[in-house]
Amino acid sequence: LVRMYMRTNPDTAKYLLDKYYKEGAEFYNPKNKIIHHQIKGYTYYFEAKFDSAVSQLEKSVKYAEASPFEDKEVLLPSLYNALGVMYQRWGYGVKAAEYTSKAIAIHNENKNTKGAAVGYNNLSALYREQKEFKRAIEAGKKAAAMHVQLKDTLQFAGSYNNIGLAFNDLHQRDSARFYFELSLSFRD
């Protein structure tokens, strides 16, 4: 129910989330604390209240980092990626890159190629936004290579589109055209 209201009526979502959290306190589960702050963070994100969103997700990360859960290797990079995206939207590129890089490191350590590729794609977009075009191209190429390995053509196309955009920003039109055409050939 909370997830349904996150985008359409964030105040109701936060009310239900807090009510559920308080009523369930006697059935305390440490994972609920992580999920509570994570969902509340996303709710603030959908309202474009990035300071509150980041604050809630940082609480969620704090609890997740200290948790004994076996699925921590899945939970933490997801939270780090989310924080990276939120910091990027909020205009804090350095923090966004820091959290996204943390997520990539965990994904690489756990041999989660798909998760790492998503992270590199996020870094590519972030570097391009910061006008660090060569770094954007490098990150985009890493993402594309991983997507090729996974045979994920839709994501592969997106990675090559990001590379084309960075080359376009560098006014290297031939390279940009090459990557745009390559991207389009995988979207059919």
HUZIQUI-V273471 format. One record per residue. N is the residue number from 1. RES is the residue in one small letter. PSI is psi in whole degrees, -180 to 180 (none if undefined). Layout:
n=N res=RES psi=PSI
n=N res=RES psi=PSI
This chain:
n=1 res=l psi=-43
n=2 res=v psi=-46
n=3 res=r psi=-34
n=4 res=m psi=-39
n=5 res=y psi=-11
n=6 res=m psi=-45
n=7 res=r psi=-33
n=8 res=t psi=-36
n=9 res=n psi=79
n=10 res=p psi=-34
n=11 res=d psi=-42
n=12 res=t psi=-41
n=13 res=a psi=-47
n=14 res=k psi=-40
n=15 res=y psi=-50
n=16 res=l psi=-39
n=17 res=l psi=-47
n=18 res=d psi=-40
n=19 res=k psi=-47
n=20 res=y psi=-43
n=21 res=y psi=-45
n=22 res=k psi=-43
n=23 res=e psi=-30
n=24 res=g psi=6
n=25 res=a psi=-34
n=26 res=e psi=-19
n=27 res=f psi=43
n=28 res=y psi=127
n=29 res=n psi=119
n=30 res=p psi=-30
n=31 res=k psi=-30
n=32 res=n psi=-35
n=33 res=k psi=-42
n=34 res=i psi=-49
n=35 res=i psi=-40
n=36 res=h psi=-53
n=37 res=h psi=-33
n=38 res=q psi=-50
n=39 res=i psi=-40
n=40 res=k psi=-39
n=41 res=g psi=-45
n=42 res=y psi=-37
n=43 res=t psi=-46
n=44 res=y psi=-37
n=45 res=y psi=-44
n=46 res=f psi=-20
n=47 res=e psi=0
n=48 res=a psi=30
n=49 res=k psi=77
n=50 res=f psi=-33
n=51 res=d psi=-44
n=52 res=s psi=-39
n=53 res=a psi=-47
n=54 res=v psi=-42
n=55 res=s psi=-45
n=56 res=q psi=-42
n=57 res=l psi=-34
n=58 res=e psi=-36
n=59 res=k psi=-43
n=60 res=s psi=-42
n=61 res=v psi=-43
n=62 res=k psi=-46
n=63 res=y psi=-39
n=64 res=a psi=-41
n=65 res=e psi=-33
n=66 res=a psi=-5
n=67 res=s psi=154
n=68 res=p psi=10
n=69 res=f psi=142
n=70 res=e psi=-30
n=71 res=d psi=18
n=72 res=k psi=-35
n=73 res=e psi=-21
n=74 res=v psi=-42
n=75 res=l psi=-47
n=76 res=l psi=-50
n=77 res=p psi=-31
n=78 res=s psi=-44
n=79 res=l psi=-42
n=80 res=y psi=-43
n=81 res=n psi=-44
n=82 res=a psi=-43
n=83 res=l psi=-39
n=84 res=g psi=-46
n=85 res=v psi=-43
n=86 res=m psi=-43
n=87 res=y psi=-37
n=88 res=q psi=-47
n=89 res=r psi=-30
n=90 res=w psi=-13
n=91 res=g psi=16
n=92 res=y psi=80
n=93 res=g psi=-39
n=94 res=v psi=-45
n=95 res=k psi=-38
n=96 res=a psi=-47
n=97 res=a psi=-37
n=98 res=e psi=-50
n=99 res=y psi=-39
n=100 res=t psi=-39
n=101 res=s psi=-37
n=102 res=k psi=-43
n=103 res=a psi=-44
n=104 res=i psi=-43
n=105 res=a psi=-43
n=106 res=i psi=-43
n=107 res=h psi=-44
n=108 res=n psi=-43
n=109 res=e psi=-38
n=110 res=n psi=8
n=111 res=k psi=37
n=112 res=n psi=85
n=113 res=t psi=-41
n=114 res=k psi=-45
n=115 res=g psi=-41
n=116 res=a psi=-41
n=117 res=a psi=-42
n=118 res=v psi=-43
n=119 res=g psi=-45
n=120 res=y psi=-36
n=121 res=n psi=-43
n=122 res=n psi=-42
n=123 res=l psi=-40
n=124 res=s psi=-47
n=125 res=a psi=-40
n=126 res=l psi=-48
n=127 res=y psi=-38
n=128 res=r psi=-42
n=129 res=e psi=-34
n=130 res=q psi=5
n=131 res=k psi=30
n=132 res=e psi=73
n=133 res=f psi=-38
n=134 res=k psi=-39
n=135 res=r psi=-36
n=136 res=a psi=-42
n=137 res=i psi=-44
n=138 res=e psi=-48
n=139 res=a psi=-40
n=140 res=g psi=-39
n=141 res=k psi=-37
n=142 res=k psi=-44
n=143 res=a psi=-46
n=144 res=a psi=-43
n=145 res=a psi=-39
n=146 res=m psi=-40
n=147 res=h psi=-35
n=148 res=v psi=-45
n=149 res=q psi=-38
n=150 res=l psi=-7
n=151 res=k psi=36
n=152 res=d psi=84
n=153 res=t psi=-34
n=154 res=l psi=-47
n=155 res=q psi=-35
n=156 res=f psi=-45
n=157 res=a psi=-42
n=158 res=g psi=-40
n=159 res=s psi=-45
n=160 res=y psi=-31
n=161 res=n psi=-44
n=162 res=n psi=-42
n=163 res=i psi=-43
n=164 res=g psi=-41
n=165 res=l psi=-41
n=166 res=a psi=-42
n=167 res=f psi=-38
n=168 res=n psi=-42
n=169 res=d psi=-28
n=170 res=l psi=2
n=171 res=h psi=29
n=172 res=q psi=78
n=173 res=r psi=-38
n=174 res=d psi=-44
n=175 res=s psi=-41
n=176 res=a psi=-48
n=177 res=r psi=-43
n=178 res=f psi=-48
n=179 res=y psi=-35
n=180 res=f psi=-45
n=181 res=e psi=-40
n=182 res=l psi=-43
n=183 res=s psi=-46
n=184 res=l psi=-32
n=185 res=s psi=-22
n=186 res=f psi=-5
n=187 res=r psi=-8
n=188 res=d psi=none
